[in-house]
């Protein structure tokens, strides 16, 4: 794993992610049951990443929304909460990359040498759904397991943080069968991606 010292959500961070797979978007490639997706979703994702790769810049330069801004604000409360209440020392990092630089993860924090954390601050009704479920929500499975895959960590924490309700903190252990499924999905994606990129390059010189 390589770590780029860029501030998350900065322009440098956006440019560093351009053209590569990121774990926050990994659900475009795999389903919650770890099947490789086909059809429109992975194709649309690949076309976006192709454009970024060729242009050398992100497609979405401004990703700020009110909900995201609120989430970042609460995230700044959630990290100290982990440290003080659960005695987990959290290291904030920029962008983690696989050694080949083809897949990136932007953890909300790394914990020690073997773990990390993903923090969400959802709407009240969504937080209550997560709290009552008591498990990793399926919409974040690809991101959490993908973060373990990129970083090589053996576990990951998921924290749903709310000022109004009890917090949900769960620990997820690494699953090698899932790691293999992610590896296969990424390999399949990049086979198609590289072929498409080579075709576009040929068309440019034709």
N, C-alpha and C positions, 0 to 999 in steps of 0.2 A: 504494500500500500504506500502511496505517496500522498502527502498533504500539501495543498497549496494555501499559502497564507494570504487569503483574500477574505474580506468582510462579506458575510452572506447578504444577499440582496443588493450588493453594490454593482456598479457597471462592470468592474473587473470580474466579479463572480459570474455575472450573466455571460460575459464573453468566454470565460473558462468552460462553461457548461455547453456552449453552442456546438452543435454538431455531434454530440456524444449522448449515449443513453444515460439517464439519471434515474436513481432508484425511486424518486417521487413520481416518476412517470412509467415505472416498470410494469404497472398493470395494463399498459398498452400492449405488452408482449406476452404476459402470462395471466391466467385466470386465478381466482382464489383457490381453486383445486389444483393449481400448478400445471395446467394444460397450456401448451403453446397456442396462443390466439392466432386465428387467421381472419381474413375478411378485411373490412374497412378500417377498423381501429389501428392495427399495426401498420397498414399501408399508409394511412394519413399521417401517422407519427413518423414513419420513415421519410415521407416526402418533406415534412417540416425539417427534419434533421439533415436531409440532403441539402436543402436550401441554405441552412445555416453553415454547413460544411463548405459549400461552394462559395458563399458570400463572405465567410469568415466573421460572421457576427450573428447575434441572436435575432430571431424573428420578433419576439416580444421584448422590446427594450424597456417598457414600463409595465411592471406586473403589480404595482401597488394598488390595493383596493382598501376600502374602509375596514372590511372584515380582516384582511391580512394585517393591516396596521394594528388593529385591536389584538390580534393573535400575537404579534411580536411584543406588544406591550405586556400582555399577560405572561408571555414566555420569560420575560425578564424577572417576573415574580416567581415563576415556577422553578427556575434553576436554583435560586437560594433556598426555596422550600425543600428541594431534594437534599441540599447540603445540610441544612440545619435540622430538619425533621427526621430524615432517613439516613443521615450520616454518609451521604454519597458525594464524593468529591468529583465535581463535573468540570471537565476542561472544554472550553469553547474552541471550536476549530472552524476553518473555512470550508474548503472543498477537498474531500478524500477521493483519490483516484486509484483504480486498479493499476498494476504495474505497466500495462500496455496503454493506459490513458483512455481506454474506450468506454469505461463506465465510471460514473461519479456518484458520490453520496455527500449530502450536506447535513451531518448529524446535528441535532440540537446540543449534543455534547458527547464526549467520550469519558468513560468512567474507568479509571485504572487502566490496566493493560488488556483487559478481557471483555469489557462491556461498553455500552453506550446507551443513549436515551433519545427517544422521539417524544416530543411534547406537542399536545394538541390542546387548544382552548376553544372547543366548539360552542355552538348555540346551546342554551340551557336545556332544551328538550333533547338534543342530541347527546349532551353530556349525561343526562339521566338514563338514556338508552344504554350508553356504554357502561355506566355505573351498575345498572341492574343486570346487564349481561355478564359483567365481570371477566370478560375475555378480550383478547386482542380483536378489535373490529376488523371484519374481513376487508374493508376498504383500505386498511393500512398494512395488511399482511405482506404485500409485495414490497412496500417501502421498508418495513422493519427487517424482514428476512434479507432483502437486498442490501441493506446497510451492513448486516453481518457478513454477507457474501463479499462485499467490497473491502471491508476493513479486516476480515479474518477473525472477528471477535466471536467468542463462544456464547455470548448472551446479549440480550438487549432489553432495556426497560421501555415500557409504554406508559406515559403519564397523560391522563385527561384531567386538565386543571380547570377549576372553577372557583371563583370567589364566593359563590352563593351556596354551593353544595359540597359534600365530602368529595375528596379527590379519589381518582382511580389510578393506582400504580400497580402494574403487573410486570413480572419478569418472564421473558421468553427465552428459552434455551435454543441453541443452534440445532438444526436438524439437517443431517448430511444428505438425506434424500431430497429435501427441498433445495439445498445448495446445488445438487446435481441438476435439478429441474431448471433452476435459474441459469446455470452454466449452459445448458442445452438451448434455452430460449435465446440467450445472448448470442451464442454461436450461430444459431439459425438466422437471427436478425441480421448479423453482420455479414453473413454470406450473401444475403439478398441485397443489403446496403452496398457492399463493395461492388457487386455486379452492376447495380444501378448507377453508382458513381462512375465506374469505368465506361458505361454506355454514354453517359452525359459528356464525359471528357472526349469520347470519340466524336460525338455529334458537334461539339464545340470546334473541333479541328477539321471537320468534314468540309 
